[in-house]
Amino acid sequence: MKKTRIVKLLLVAIVMITTLVGCNSGDSEKDGAMEVLKAAMDKTNAATSSSGSITMDYEFDMKDSETENMSMIIDFIVNNANDAAILEMMTAIVLETSEGDQSMSIYAKDGYYYMDTFGMKIKVSASEGEEYLDVSNQISLQDISDNQVITAKMKESGGDKIITLELKEDTVKEMILDTLEQLYSGVFTEDDLVVENYNIEYTIAEDGYIYDQIIEFKIAFSMDGEEMSMNVKTCVVYESFEETEITFPDFSEYVEY
């Protein structure tokens, strides 16, 4: 159905924008928090190896329909992210819906990406696949400008620093629309989307790395005259920034494309 496809596209857009971080503040009220956050972001993104998980929970509310819940769980290990020739990566993705679970896995080893999904096992060279399979890049924290942040607050908790950002609605709408435009032109316009309470919370440990990121927001949109809304909560947890051993499957069954 068209609606199902559009909702899935919207989910893809949300997944692609839920690793955001602010930087370079010019507002004295935000300066302290943003300076600490920028330094932690730089250190976290400079790590060539990392492991952790991303959990995304979605709650859909459609008029005259039951509320539907969906979750996506991503476990990842990335080693040698700075060199595609020796990059090793494991990404296991599970999508949980009321209609059942779907899973896929993506690996990187010896200059190839390997993908196992919907009963298909394929491999592509790193040079061919890095544009759309480079999950290690998508996991990285990405910059936005200071004028897109409404507030930035910092507090101490047991040696950790907790920083909370509130982003402007127009910023999030623009990011969603830009991503959707790359995937499927003309799906939504700015007037179709309403974003509420987009907040990001970061936990920065004493070693200077960002170990936790929690993003929560609500998005409402209209399609074919029907009003819909979606509550989104994303939790990113880094477990380690050291190289972690990956148990790879037998790649002999993967077909090269």
Backbone hydrogen bonds in HBPLUS format (Angstrom, degrees):
<---DONOR---> <-ACCEPTOR-->    atom                        ^
c    i                          cat <-CA-CA->   ^        H-A-AA   ^      H-
h    n   atom  resd res      DA  || num        DHA   H-A  angle D-A-AA Bond
n    s   type  num  typ     dist DA aas  dist angle  dist       angle   num
A0005-ARG N   A0001-MET O   3.10 MM   4  6.40 160.1  2.14 151.5 156.7     1
A0006-ILE N   A0002-LYS O   2.92 MM   4  6.19 159.4  1.96 154.5 160.3     2
A0007-VAL N   A0003-LYS O   2.90 MM   4  6.11 164.4  1.92 155.0 158.9     3
A0008-LYS N   A0004-THR O   3.00 MM   4  6.21 156.9  2.06 146.1 152.4     4
A0009-LEU N   A0005-ARG O   2.96 MM   4  6.24 152.5  2.04 146.5 154.1     5
A0010-LEU N   A0006-ILE O   2.91 MM   4  6.21 153.2  1.99 148.9 156.5     6
A0011-LEU N   A0007-VAL O   2.94 MM   4  6.25 150.8  2.02 146.4 154.5     7
A0012-VAL N   A0008-LYS O   2.98 MM   4  6.30 154.9  2.04 147.7 154.1     8
A0013-ALA N   A0009-LEU O   3.01 MM   4  6.32 156.8  2.06 148.1 153.9     9
A0014-ILE N   A0010-LEU O   2.97 MM   4  6.26 155.1  2.03 148.2 154.9    10
A0015-VAL N   A0011-LEU O   2.86 MM   4  6.13 162.4  1.89 156.2 160.7    11
A0016-MET N   A0012-VAL O   3.04 MM   4  6.24 153.6  2.11 146.6 153.4    12
A0017-ILE N   A0014-ILE O   3.15 MM   3  5.31 145.3  2.28 101.6 111.4    13
A0142-GLN N   A0019-THR O   3.08 MM 123  6.33 153.1  2.15 145.7 153.5    14
A0021-VAL N   A0142-GLN O   2.80 MM 121  5.73 129.2  2.05 170.3 170.8    15
A0144-ILE N   A0021-VAL O   2.98 MM 123  6.23 114.5  2.43 151.7 161.1    16
A0030-LYS N   A0027-ASP O   2.89 MM   3  5.44 141.6  2.04 115.1 125.8    17
A0031-ASP N   A0027-ASP O   3.02 MM   4  6.05 128.3  2.29 147.1 161.4    18
A0034-MET N   A0030-LYS O   2.93 MM   4  5.94 170.0  1.94 169.2 172.2    19
A0035-GLU N   A0031-ASP O   2.88 MM   4  5.93 152.2  1.96 151.2 158.3    20
A0036-VAL N   A0032-GLY O   3.20 MM   4  6.44 164.6  2.23 150.4 153.6    21
A0037-LEU N   A0033-ALA O   2.94 MM   4  6.11 161.0  1.98 149.0 155.1    22
A0038-LYS N   A0034-MET O   2.84 MM   4  5.90 159.4  1.89 145.3 150.6    23
A0039-ALA N   A0035-GLU O   3.15 MM   4  6.34 160.2  2.19 145.3 150.0    24
A0040-ALA N   A0036-VAL O   3.03 MM   4  6.28 156.6  2.09 147.4 154.1    25
A0041-MET N   A0037-LEU O   2.79 MM   4  5.97 155.2  1.85 150.9 158.3    26
A0042-ASP N   A0038-LYS O   2.97 MM   4  6.16 161.3  2.01 148.5 152.8    27
A0043-LYS N   A0039-ALA O   3.09 MM   4  6.29 159.0  2.13 144.2 149.7    28
A0044-THR N   A0040-ALA O   2.88 MM   4  6.00 162.0  1.91 149.1 154.5    29
A0045-ASN N   A0041-MET O   2.91 MM   4  6.02 166.6  1.93 153.1 156.8    30
A0046-ALA N   A0042-ASP O   3.01 MM   4  6.03 131.3  2.26 135.2 147.6    31
A0047-ALA N   A0044-THR O   3.28 MM   3  5.55 153.9  2.35 103.8 111.2    32
A0081-ALA N   A0048-THR O   2.82 MM  33  4.90 177.7  1.82 142.3 142.8    33
A0050-SER N   A0078-VAL O   2.82 MM  28  5.31 150.6  1.90 146.6 154.9    34
A0078-VAL N   A0050-SER O   2.79 MM  28  5.31 164.4  1.81 169.2 170.6    35
A0051-SER N   A0240-SER O   3.00 MM 189  5.41 140.4  2.16 151.7 149.7    36
A0239-GLU N   A0051-SER O   2.73 MM 188  5.61 160.2  1.76 139.6 146.4    37
A0240-SER N   A0051-SER O   3.41 MM 189  5.41 158.3  2.46 135.3 135.1    38
A0052-GLY N   A0076-PHE O   3.00 MM  24  5.59 154.5  2.06 153.4 155.3    39
A0076-PHE N   A0052-GLY O   3.00 MM  24  5.59 170.6  2.01 148.8 149.4    40
A0053-SER N   A0237-VAL O   2.89 MM 184  5.38 152.6  1.97 148.0 157.1    41
A0237-VAL N   A0053-SER O   2.86 MM 184  5.38 172.5  1.87 166.5 168.6    42
A0054-ILE N   A0074-ILE O   2.72 MM  20  4.98 150.4  1.81 145.3 154.9    43
A0074-ILE N   A0054-ILE O   2.78 MM  20  4.98 162.4  1.81 153.8 158.7    44
A0055-THR N   A0235-CYS O   2.87 MM 180  5.19 161.1  1.90 148.1 154.1    45
A0235-CYS N   A0055-THR O   2.81 MM 180  5.19 159.9  1.85 150.7 157.7    46
A0056-MET N   A0072-MET O   2.81 MM  16  5.06 162.9  1.84 153.0 158.4    47
A0072-MET N   A0056-MET O   2.81 MM  16  5.06 152.6  1.88 144.7 153.6    48
A0057-ASP N   A0233-LYS O   2.83 MM 176  5.26 168.2  1.84 158.9 161.2    49
A0233-LYS N   A0057-ASP O   3.00 MM 176  5.26 152.4  2.08 150.7 156.9    50
A0058-TYR N   A0070-MET O   2.72 MM  12  5.08 166.8  1.73 168.1 167.5    51
A0070-MET N   A0058-TYR O   2.90 MM  12  5.08 157.5  1.95 148.7 150.3    52
A0059-GLU N   A0231-ASN O   2.97 MM 172  5.08 147.0  2.08 143.1 150.7    53
A0231-ASN N   A0059-GLU O   2.97 MM 172  5.08 157.0  2.02 140.1 145.1    54
A0060-PHE N   A0068-GLU O   2.72 MM   8  5.05 167.0  1.73 164.2 162.5    55
A0068-GLU N   A0060-PHE O   2.98 MM   8  5.05 149.7  2.07 136.1 144.8    56
A0061-ASP N   A0229-SER O   2.90 MM 168  5.22 159.3  1.94 153.5 152.8    57
A0229-SER N   A0061-ASP O   3.02 MM 168  5.22 142.6  2.17 136.2 147.2    58
A0065-SER N   A0062-MET O   2.99 MM   3  5.33 140.9  2.14 141.9 136.2    59
A0071-SER N   A0096-GLU O   2.97 MM  25  5.07 160.9  2.00 144.1 150.3    60
A0096-GLU N   A0071-SER O   2.71 MM  25  5.07 165.7  1.73 158.4 162.6    61
A0073-ILE N   A0094-VAL O   2.89 MM  21  5.25 161.5  1.92 152.2 157.8    62
A0094-VAL N   A0073-ILE O   2.91 MM  21  5.25 155.6  1.97 149.2 157.2    63
A0075-ASP N   A0092-ALA O   2.95 MM  17  5.23 159.9  1.99 150.9 155.3    64
A0092-ALA N   A0075-ASP O   2.90 MM  17  5.23 159.7  1.94 151.4 157.9    65
A0077-ILE N   A0090-MET O   2.87 MM  13  5.15 145.8  1.99 147.8 154.6    66
A0090-MET N   A0077-ILE O   2.87 MM  13  5.15 153.8  1.94 149.8 154.6    67
A0079-ASN N   A0088-GLU O   2.77 MM   9  5.08 168.0  1.78 164.4 164.1    68
A0088-GLU N   A0079-ASN O   3.04 MM   9  5.08 170.4  2.04 144.8 146.5    69
A0083-ASP N   A0080-ASN O   3.24 MM   3  5.90 168.2  2.26 123.4 124.0    70
A0086-ILE N   A0083-ASP O   3.14 MM   3  5.75 141.2  2.30 114.7 123.3    71
A0087-LEU N   A0083-ASP O   2.87 MM   4  5.75 110.0  2.37 145.2 163.9    72
A0089-MET N   A0108-ALA O   3.02 MM  19  4.72 149.4  2.11 128.8 130.4    73
A0108-ALA N   A0089-MET O   2.95 MM  19  4.72 143.7  2.08 130.0 129.3    74
A0091-THR N   A0106-ILE O   2.81 MM  15  5.09 142.4  1.96 153.1 162.1    75
A0106-ILE N   A0091-THR O   2.85 MM  15  5.09 154.8  1.91 145.6 154.0    76
A0093-ILE N   A0104-MET O   2.84 MM  11  5.28 177.1  1.84 168.1 167.6    77
A0104-MET N   A0093-ILE O   2.91 MM  11  5.28 151.5  2.00 148.4 154.1    78
A0095-LEU N   A0102-GLN O   2.70 MM   7  5.10 169.5  1.71 159.9 163.8    79
A0102-GLN N   A0095-LEU O   2.87 MM   7  5.10 154.7  1.94 143.7 152.3    80
A0097-THR N   A0100-GLY O   3.19 MM   3  5.26 147.6  2.30 122.8 132.2    81
A0100-GLY N   A0097-THR O   3.12 MM   3  5.26 164.5  2.15 107.7 111.4    82
A0105-SER N   A0116-ASP O   3.06 MM  11  5.29 148.8  2.16 137.2 146.8    83
A0116-ASP N   A0105-SER O   2.94 MM  11  5.29 161.1  1.98 152.5 157.1    84
A0107-TYR N   A0114-TYR O   2.75 MM   7  4.95 158.8  1.80 146.1 153.4    85
A0114-TYR N   A0107-TYR O   2.77 MM   7  4.95 159.4  1.82 139.5 143.8    86
A0109-LYS N   A0112-TYR O   2.94 MM   3  5.48 155.6  2.00 152.6 160.6    87
A0112-TYR N   A0109-LYS O   3.01 MM   3  5.48 152.2  2.09 116.3 124.7    88
A0126-ALA N   A0111-GLY O   2.80 MM  15  5.21 150.1  1.88 145.9 137.9    89
A0113-TYR N   A0124-VAL O   2.80 MM  11  5.39 167.5  1.82 166.8 170.9    90
A0124-VAL N   A0113-TYR O   2.94 MM  11  5.39 152.6  2.01 147.3 156.2    91
A0115-MET N   A0122-ILE O   2.87 MM   7  5.43 165.8  1.89 157.3 161.9    92
A0122-ILE N   A0115-MET O   2.96 MM   7  5.43 159.5  2.00 155.7 160.1    93
A0117-THR N   A0120-MET O   2.96 MM   3  5.35 153.2  2.03 152.2 157.8    94
A0120-MET N   A0117-THR O   2.82 MM   3  5.35 165.3  1.84 123.5 127.7    95
A0255-VAL N   A0121-LYS O   2.95 MM 134  6.28 167.7  1.97 139.7 136.4    96
A0123-LYS N   A0255-VAL O   2.85 MM 132  5.81 146.5  1.97 136.0 134.1    97
A0257-TYR N   A0123-LYS O   2.92 MM 134  6.21 154.2  1.99 169.4 173.6    98
A0128-GLU N   A0125-SER O   3.02 MM   3  5.27 128.4  2.29 103.3 116.7    99
A0129-GLY N   A0125-SER O   2.88 MM   4  6.04 154.6  1.94 158.3 166.7   100
A0130-GLU N   A0126-ALA O   2.99 MM   4  5.44 139.9  2.15 146.6 148.2   101
A0133-LEU N   A0129-GLY O   2.81 MM   4  5.51 139.2  1.97 162.1 175.0   102
A0135-VAL N   A0133-LEU O   2.72 MM   2  5.63 126.9  2.00 116.2  99.2   103
A0137-ASN N   A0134-ASP O   3.17 MM   3  5.62 137.7  2.36 106.4 115.9   104
A0138-GLN N   A0135-VAL O   3.00 MM   3  4.93 112.0  2.48  93.7 110.5   105
A0139-ILE N   A0135-VAL O   2.92 MM   4  6.16 142.2  2.06 154.3 164.2   106
A0140-SER N   A0137-ASN O   3.18 MM   3  5.31 137.6  2.37  99.0 110.2   107
A0148-GLN N   A0145-SER O   3.06 MM   3  5.69 162.4  2.09 118.7 123.1   108
A0149-VAL N   A0146-ASP O   3.08 MM   3  5.45 166.3  2.10 114.7 118.4   109
A0168-LYS N   A0148-GLN O   3.07 MM  20  5.70 163.3  2.10 150.3 151.2   110
A0150-ILE N   A0166-GLU O   2.64 MM  16  5.38 154.2  1.71 157.8 166.5   111
A0166-GLU N   A0151-THR O   3.03 MM  15  5.26 152.7  2.11 146.5 147.0   112
A0153-LYS N   A0164-THR O   2.95 MM  11  5.25 161.4  1.98 148.1 153.4   113
A0164-THR N   A0153-LYS O   2.83 MM  11  5.25 157.0  1.88 150.2 158.1   114
A0155-LYS N   A0162-ILE O   2.91 MM   7  5.27 148.3  2.01 143.0 153.4   115
A0162-ILE N   A0155-LYS O   2.80 MM   7  5.27 172.7  1.81 163.9 166.3   116
A0157-SER N   A0160-ASP O   2.86 MM   3  5.12 155.7  1.92 148.3 149.8   117
A0160-ASP N   A0157-SER O   3.00 MM   3  5.12 157.4  2.05 118.5 118.8   118
A0161-LYS N   A0204-ILE O   2.87 MM  43  5.06 163.4  1.89 147.6 153.2   119
A0204-ILE N   A0161-LYS O   2.83 MM  43  5.06 170.1  1.84 154.3 157.8   120
A0163-ILE N   A0202-TYR O   2.94 MM  39  5.16 157.9  1.99 144.3 151.3   121
A0202-TYR N   A0163-ILE O   2.77 MM  39  5.16 162.6  1.80 153.3 159.4   122
A0165-LEU N   A0200-ILE O   2.75 MM  35  5.11 161.2  1.78 152.6 159.2   123
A0200-ILE N   A0165-LEU O   2.92 MM  35  5.11 158.5  1.97 143.4 149.5   124
A0167-LEU N   A0198-TYR O   3.11 MM  31  5.78 162.8  2.15 160.5 165.8   125
A0171-THR N   A0168-LYS O   3.14 MM   3  5.36 126.2  2.45 101.0 114.2   126
A0172-VAL N   A0168-LYS O   3.39 MM   4  6.82 158.9  2.44 154.4 157.7   127
A0173-LYS N   A0169-GLU O   2.96 MM   4  6.19 169.8  1.97 160.9 164.2   128
A0174-GLU N   A0170-ASP O   2.94 MM   4  5.98 157.7  1.99 142.6 148.7   129
A0175-MET N   A0171-THR O   3.06 MM   4  6.33 153.8  2.13 145.4 152.3   130
A0176-ILE N   A0172-VAL O   2.95 MM   4  6.21 163.1  1.98 156.5 160.4   131
A0177-LEU N   A0173-LYS O   2.91 MM   4  6.06 169.1  1.92 153.9 157.3   132
A0178-ASP N   A0174-GLU O   2.87 MM   4  5.94 157.1  1.92 145.7 152.2   133
A0179-THR N   A0175-MET O   3.09 MM   4  6.20 156.8  2.15 142.8 148.6   134
A0180-LEU N   A0176-ILE O   2.90 MM   4  6.14 163.5  1.93 153.4 158.4   135
A0181-GLU N   A0177-LEU O   2.89 MM   4  6.01 151.3  1.97 145.2 152.9   136
A0182-GLN N   A0179-THR O   3.14 MM   3  5.30 128.9  2.42  98.8 111.5   137
A0183-LEU N   A0179-THR O   3.28 MM   4  6.62 140.4  2.45 140.0 150.7   138
A0183-LEU N   A0180-LEU O   2.97 MM   3  5.01 124.4  2.29  95.6 110.7   139
A0184-TYR N   A0180-LEU O   2.65 MM   4  5.73 172.8  1.66 169.6 170.5   140
A0192-ASP N   A0189-THR O   2.93 MM   3  5.33 149.8  2.02 110.5 120.0   141
A0193-LEU N   A0190-GLU O   3.39 MM   3  5.74 154.3  2.46 107.4 113.5   142
A0194-VAL N   A0220-ALA O   2.80 MM  26  4.99 145.5  1.92 151.7 155.4   143
A0220-ALA N   A0194-VAL O   2.75 MM  26  4.99 160.8  1.78 149.4 156.2   144
A0196-GLU N   A0218-LYS O   2.77 MM  22  5.10 166.0  1.78 155.2 158.8   145
A0218-LYS N   A0196-GLU O   3.05 MM  22  5.10 164.0  2.08 150.2 153.1   146
A0199-ASN N   A0216-GLU O   3.06 MM  17  5.60 167.3  2.08 161.9 164.1   147
A0216-GLU N   A0199-ASN O   3.08 MM  17  5.60 160.9  2.12 156.8 162.6   148
A0201-GLU N   A0214-ILE O   2.78 MM  13  5.07 157.6  1.83 147.4 155.1   149
A0214-ILE N   A0201-GLU O   2.82 MM  13  5.07 158.0  1.87 146.7 154.3   150
A0203-THR N   A0212-ASP O   2.94 MM   9  5.03 155.6  2.00 140.8 141.0   151
A0211-TYR N   A0203-THR O   2.99 MM   8  5.90 153.9  2.06 166.0 174.4   152
A0205-ALA N   A0209-TYR O   3.02 MM   4  5.79 151.9  2.10 171.1 167.9   153
A0208-GLY N   A0205-ALA O   2.97 MM   3  5.50 162.7  2.00 117.1 121.4   154
A0238-TYR N   A0211-TYR O   2.78 MM  27  4.77 165.1  1.80 141.0 146.3   155
A0213-GLN N   A0236-VAL O   2.87 MM  23  4.98 140.8  2.02 145.8 152.0   156
A0236-VAL N   A0213-GLN O   2.78 MM  23  4.98 165.9  1.80 152.3 157.3   157
A0215-ILE N   A0234-THR O   2.80 MM  19  5.04 161.6  1.84 150.1 156.2   158
A0234-THR N   A0215-ILE O   2.80 MM  19  5.04 160.9  1.84 148.7 155.3   159
A0217-PHE N   A0232-VAL O   3.05 MM  15  5.47 155.8  2.11 148.8 153.9   160
A0232-VAL N   A0217-PHE O   2.87 MM  15  5.47 170.0  1.88 177.6 176.6   161
A0219-ILE N   A0230-MET O   2.88 MM  11  5.26 163.1  1.91 151.3 156.4   162
A0230-MET N   A0219-ILE O   2.75 MM  11  5.26 145.2  1.87 151.8 163.6   163
A0221-PHE N   A0228-MET O   2.91 MM   7  5.45 161.0  1.94 144.7 150.2   164
A0228-MET N   A0221-PHE O   2.88 MM   7  5.45 156.7  1.93 170.1 177.1   165
A0223-MET N   A0226-GLU O   2.97 MM   3  5.26 161.0  2.01 142.4 147.2   166
A0226-GLU N   A0223-MET O   2.94 MM   3  5.26 163.8  1.96 114.3 119.2   167
A0254-TYR N   A0251-PHE O   3.12 MM   3  5.44 165.2  2.14 114.0 118.6   168
